[in-house]
Amino acid sequence: MKQPWIHNAKIDGWFILSPPFLILLIIFLFQKQIQGLESQYSFYTWLFLIVFVDVAHVYSTLFKTYFVKEEIQKRKLLYYGIPALSWVLGLILYQFGSLTFWSVLALIAVFHFIRQQYGFMRIYARFEPNNWSKRIDEVAIYSATIYPMLYWFKTPRAFTWFVENEFNWLQNIPDYRDFITVLYFIILTIWVFKTIFEFVKSRKFNIPKIALITGTYLSWYFGIVYFNNDLVFTFLNVISHGIPYVALIYIREIQQKESQQLNKLSIFKSTFGITLFILIILGFALFEEFLWEILIWREHFSFNFKISLNWFQVLVPLLVVPQLTHYLLDGFIWRKPKKVN
């Protein structure tokens, strides 16, 4: 069968599909070294994983939105309204306390991460009919992501999404772990047998879709349920989410477009352009994290000046605007335009 690659087997394989498999291999081979890395080189792991991947991938969205003049002109209300809404929403949430603010933001982030995996699955299943087989794939991708999060809500973990105790308010819910664990493995078993049955019957095997779903199961299960380690979770969570997203943006919004479509952005199609593309998103990420560090966190470096805690309720929602805008915009910018009869 014709494989539904986004670009080609090599690019998709290395930058979209392989990250969870490669990271898991590294984790299993170098578990002791990773523990030492976490304790002795926390600044460098933060710089690479959080700044250069997690925060940087947020700014790659600029190349699909705010850097595209025609896109801004076409949907001005969306692109100007979402950042304003993000700040107002942040200001309101912060009035209920810092923990409430970060808890709600964490849930929005979790939803965004889950929907990204579903979105990639839909891309790789775009040539398939909307039948029972695709429904099972959809249930499987949601099971692969939702079950580990539900497990986390009821099981103390050695890591956080944003801050300590962000999911503690869910501890009062009756314990459902036994039920969802059984359901999770039933769904996984059905999906595996469905995939084998289809291959035996038709001799067709959708390589990228199967790899995407398998990688999602592995990265979310081992990152959250199996291992209880902050760096392991961050490795699997950040790399498996950020790298594929940046690759998708570059492939879809730059590489696969003609120079006349890109206008001034055509500079990014060259080898130098790829480097420039990466440097730009890293530059934005470094600047944002620099502001977070000197104004709010002060964990890795800071200047000797104090900010009143009263200012936090303004600054924190303001600094979160790029991230929350990314989460909210993603619900709109990847939708296919409706066909006009």
VMD Tcl script that draws the C-alpha trace (Angstrom):
set ca {
  {0.00 0.00 0.00}
  {1.03 3.62 -0.47}
  {2.42 4.79 2.86}
  {0.87 8.11 4.03}
  {4.10 9.87 4.96}
  {3.86 13.57 5.78}
  {7.12 14.19 3.90}
  {8.97 10.93 3.32}
  {10.00 7.79 5.20}
  {13.39 9.17 6.25}
  {12.25 12.54 7.59}
  {9.06 11.22 9.20}
  {10.93 8.30 10.66}
  {13.69 10.30 12.31}
  {11.85 13.42 13.44}
  {8.23 12.40 14.03}
  {8.04 8.67 14.71}
  {11.38 7.62 16.22}
  {11.75 9.96 19.26}
  {9.78 7.82 21.78}
  {11.55 4.63 20.66}
  {15.03 6.18 20.74}
  {14.49 7.87 24.11}
  {13.14 4.66 25.65}
  {16.15 2.73 24.32}
  {18.49 5.30 25.87}
  {16.58 5.16 29.17}
  {16.77 1.37 29.41}
  {20.45 1.29 28.46}
  {21.62 4.15 30.66}
  {19.30 4.28 33.68}
  {22.10 4.81 36.21}
  {23.78 7.48 34.12}
  {20.46 9.30 33.72}
  {20.07 9.48 37.50}
  {23.52 11.04 37.73}
  {22.69 13.41 34.89}
  {19.61 14.59 36.77}
  {21.48 15.30 40.00}
  {24.75 16.73 38.61}
  {23.70 18.53 35.44}
  {20.21 19.82 36.21}
  {20.94 23.20 34.55}
  {21.92 21.60 31.24}
  {18.99 19.17 31.21}
  {16.68 22.13 31.91}
  {18.34 24.18 29.15}
  {18.12 21.43 26.55}
  {14.78 19.78 27.37}
  {12.70 22.68 28.68}
  {14.13 25.69 26.83}
  {15.50 24.26 23.58}
  {12.68 21.76 23.00}
  {9.56 22.40 25.07}
  {9.48 26.20 24.98}
  {11.03 26.41 21.51}
  {8.35 24.22 19.94}
  {5.74 26.74 21.11}
  {7.38 29.45 18.98}
  {7.58 27.26 15.90}
  {3.82 27.95 15.59}
  {4.77 31.49 14.53}
  {5.72 30.11 11.11}
  {2.15 28.91 10.60}
  {0.44 31.93 12.12}
  {1.90 35.33 13.01}
  {4.74 35.22 10.45}
  {2.26 34.59 7.62}
  {0.77 37.92 6.55}
  {-2.10 36.39 4.55}
  {-3.08 34.18 7.49}
  {-3.23 37.14 9.88}
  {-5.33 39.19 7.47}
  {-7.71 36.28 6.94}
  {-8.40 35.64 10.65}
  {-7.53 38.81 12.54}
  {-10.03 38.21 15.34}
  {-8.56 34.77 16.05}
  {-4.91 35.84 16.07}
  {-5.41 39.05 18.05}
  {-8.19 37.71 20.24}
  {-6.57 34.51 21.49}
  {-3.54 36.23 23.15}
  {-5.87 38.78 24.78}
  {-8.19 36.00 25.94}
  {-5.19 34.05 27.27}
  {-4.04 36.96 29.42}
  {-7.54 37.73 30.71}
  {-8.14 34.05 31.49}
  {-4.80 33.93 33.30}
  {-5.60 37.05 35.33}
  {-8.94 35.58 36.39}
  {-7.51 32.18 37.29}
  {-4.68 33.72 39.32}
  {-7.26 35.47 41.53}
  {-8.21 32.01 42.81}
  {-4.62 31.35 43.80}
  {-1.37 30.26 42.23}
  {-2.15 26.54 42.60}
  {-5.51 26.90 40.87}
  {-3.86 28.82 38.05}
  {-1.20 26.17 37.43}
  {-3.65 23.27 37.90}
  {-5.99 24.58 35.20}
  {-3.05 25.35 32.90}
  {-1.72 21.82 33.44}
  {-5.07 20.31 32.43}
  {-5.16 22.48 29.29}
  {-1.60 21.38 28.50}
  {-2.50 17.70 29.00}
  {-5.45 18.09 26.63}
  {-3.15 19.75 24.08}
  {-0.60 16.91 24.31}
  {-3.34 14.29 23.92}
  {-4.88 16.02 20.94}
  {-1.50 16.29 19.22}
  {-1.15 12.51 19.22}
  {-4.70 12.15 17.93}
  {-3.94 14.72 15.23}
  {-0.84 12.87 14.02}
  {-2.83 9.63 13.99}
  {-5.49 11.25 11.81}
  {-2.86 12.55 9.40}
  {-1.36 9.09 8.99}
  {-4.84 7.55 8.57}
  {-5.99 10.16 6.02}
  {-6.14 7.69 3.13}
  {-8.18 5.15 5.09}
  {-12.00 4.92 5.05}
  {-14.01 6.08 8.07}
  {-14.96 2.63 9.30}
  {-14.79 0.48 12.43}
  {-11.03 0.05 12.03}
  {-10.38 3.79 12.25}
  {-12.71 4.01 15.27}
  {-10.56 1.42 17.06}
  {-7.43 3.42 16.22}
  {-9.03 6.53 17.70}
  {-10.04 4.73 20.88}
  {-6.52 3.29 21.12}
  {-4.73 6.65 20.81}
  {-6.98 8.18 23.45}
  {-6.51 5.16 25.71}
  {-2.72 5.37 25.27}
  {-2.72 8.96 26.55}
  {-5.69 9.28 28.93}
  {-5.03 6.16 31.01}
  {-1.53 7.24 32.16}
  {-2.91 10.65 33.15}
  {-5.81 9.11 35.09}
  {-3.28 6.83 36.80}
  {-1.15 9.87 37.68}
  {-4.14 11.69 39.19}
  {-4.58 8.91 41.76}
  {-0.96 7.82 42.25}
  {1.74 10.08 43.76}
  {4.50 10.70 41.21}
  {8.04 12.04 41.63}
  {7.46 14.60 38.87}
  {5.09 17.44 38.07}
  {3.65 18.98 34.94}
  {4.21 22.53 36.17}
  {4.20 22.78 39.98}
  {3.91 20.62 43.09}
  {0.43 19.41 44.11}
  {-1.18 20.57 40.85}
  {-3.35 17.42 40.66}
  {-3.90 16.91 44.39}
  {-7.48 18.13 44.24}
  {-8.29 14.99 42.24}
  {-7.23 12.72 45.12}
  {-10.73 12.83 46.63}
  {-12.25 11.06 43.62}
  {-13.03 7.35 44.34}
  {-10.19 5.05 43.34}
  {-10.77 3.86 39.77}
  {-7.32 2.49 38.97}
  {-8.20 -1.21 38.87}
  {-11.09 -0.62 36.50}
  {-9.24 1.66 34.07}
  {-6.16 -0.61 34.09}
  {-8.25 -3.58 32.95}
  {-10.01 -1.39 30.37}
  {-6.65 -0.04 29.13}
  {-5.21 -3.49 28.45}
  {-8.45 -4.71 26.87}
  {-8.34 -1.78 24.41}
  {-4.64 -2.37 23.74}
  {-5.27 -6.08 23.08}
  {-8.18 -5.34 20.74}
  {-6.05 -2.83 18.82}
  {-3.13 -5.27 18.47}
  {-5.38 -8.09 17.23}
  {-7.22 -5.71 14.90}
  {-3.91 -4.61 13.38}
  {-2.72 -8.20 12.93}
  {-6.08 -9.27 11.47}
  {-6.02 -6.45 8.90}
  {-2.50 -7.32 7.81}
  {-3.27 -11.04 7.43}
  {-6.47 -10.27 5.54}
  {-5.32 -7.51 3.19}
  {-1.50 -7.65 3.39}
  {-1.61 -3.90 4.02}
  {0.31 -2.31 6.84}
  {0.17 1.43 7.55}
  {3.71 1.81 8.89}
  {3.63 5.43 10.14}
  {0.20 5.09 11.78}
  {1.14 1.87 13.57}
  {4.49 3.37 14.65}
  {2.77 6.53 15.92}
  {0.22 4.65 18.02}
  {2.84 2.20 19.33}
  {5.23 5.02 20.21}
  {2.43 6.87 22.01}
  {1.57 3.79 24.08}
  {5.22 3.27 25.00}
  {6.18 6.86 25.79}
  {3.12 7.67 27.91}
  {3.05 4.35 29.77}
  {6.76 4.17 30.58}
  {7.10 7.91 31.12}
  {4.24 8.18 33.61}
  {3.18 4.75 34.90}
  {6.19 2.43 34.77}
  {8.99 4.81 35.72}
  {8.57 7.27 38.57}
  {11.43 9.60 37.70}
  {11.37 13.29 36.88}
  {14.05 13.28 34.18}
  {12.69 10.15 32.50}
  {9.23 11.71 32.37}
  {10.63 14.97 31.00}
  {12.72 13.17 28.37}
  {9.79 11.15 27.05}
  {7.18 13.87 27.48}
  {9.13 16.76 25.98}
  {11.10 15.06 23.20}
  {8.17 12.95 21.96}
  {5.94 16.04 21.81}
  {8.24 18.92 20.87}
  {10.47 17.47 18.14}
  {7.60 16.04 16.03}
  {5.68 19.32 16.30}
  {8.64 21.41 15.11}
  {9.22 18.93 12.28}
  {5.57 19.11 11.24}
  {5.65 22.92 11.18}
  {8.81 23.01 9.06}
  {7.64 20.31 6.66}
  {4.08 21.58 6.15}
  {4.61 25.34 6.37}
  {8.02 25.77 4.73}
  {9.46 22.71 2.98}
  {6.31 21.68 1.13}
  {5.32 25.18 0.01}
  {6.48 26.94 -3.11}
  {8.75 29.99 -2.74}
  {6.07 32.29 -4.17}
  {3.64 31.08 -1.51}
  {6.16 31.78 1.24}
  {7.17 35.26 0.04}
  {9.79 36.52 2.52}
  {9.70 33.21 4.41}
  {11.21 31.47 1.35}
  {14.64 32.13 2.89}
  {13.91 29.29 5.30}
  {13.76 26.64 2.53}
  {17.54 26.44 2.18}
  {20.05 24.60 4.37}
  {20.94 27.94 5.90}
  {17.20 28.54 6.31}
  {16.76 25.43 8.46}
  {19.52 26.67 10.76}
  {17.96 30.13 10.85}
  {14.54 28.62 11.58}
  {15.97 26.74 14.57}
  {17.94 29.75 15.81}
  {14.83 31.95 15.72}
  {12.65 29.63 17.78}
  {15.55 29.01 20.20}
  {16.05 32.77 20.52}
  {12.41 33.34 21.45}
  {12.54 30.43 23.90}
  {15.72 31.72 25.59}
  {14.25 35.20 25.93}
  {11.01 33.92 27.46}
  {12.79 31.64 29.93}
  {15.20 34.44 30.80}
  {12.20 36.54 31.84}
  {10.70 33.65 33.81}
  {13.98 33.09 35.62}
  {14.78 36.68 36.61}
  {11.19 37.65 37.41}
  {9.54 34.53 38.83}
  {11.44 31.28 39.36}
  {15.06 32.36 40.05}
  {16.18 28.73 40.11}
  {19.12 28.83 37.67}
  {20.11 32.51 37.63}
  {18.73 35.83 38.84}
  {19.50 39.49 39.41}
  {19.50 41.18 42.79}
  {16.16 42.93 42.69}
  {12.87 42.11 44.32}
  {9.38 42.10 42.90}
  {6.33 42.42 45.10}
  {4.19 39.30 45.25}
  {1.26 41.47 44.21}
  {2.89 41.85 40.80}
  {2.95 38.08 40.32}
  {-0.80 38.05 39.61}
  {-0.08 40.28 36.59}
  {3.34 39.00 35.49}
  {2.67 35.26 35.64}
  {-0.47 35.39 33.44}
  {1.39 37.72 31.05}
  {4.39 35.39 30.75}
  {2.07 32.43 30.16}
  {0.39 34.15 27.17}
  {2.67 32.58 24.49}
  {2.20 29.10 25.88}
  {-1.55 29.37 26.43}
  {-1.96 31.02 23.03}
  {-0.15 28.03 21.50}
  {-2.48 25.60 23.27}
  {-5.65 27.44 22.25}
  {-4.62 28.26 18.67}
  {-3.77 24.63 18.02}
  {-7.47 23.86 18.27}
  {-8.08 26.04 15.19}
  {-5.05 26.17 12.93}
  {-4.91 22.47 12.07}
  {-8.55 22.11 11.10}
  {-9.23 21.44 7.46}
  {-11.30 24.17 5.80}
  {-14.84 23.08 5.09}
  {-15.56 22.24 1.48}
  {-17.92 24.61 -0.27}
  {-20.42 22.90 -2.57}
}
mol new
graphics top color blue
foreach p $ca { graphics top sphere $p radius 0.5 }
foreach p [lrange $ca 0 end-1] q [lrange $ca 1 end] { graphics top cylinder $p $q radius 0.2 }
display resetview
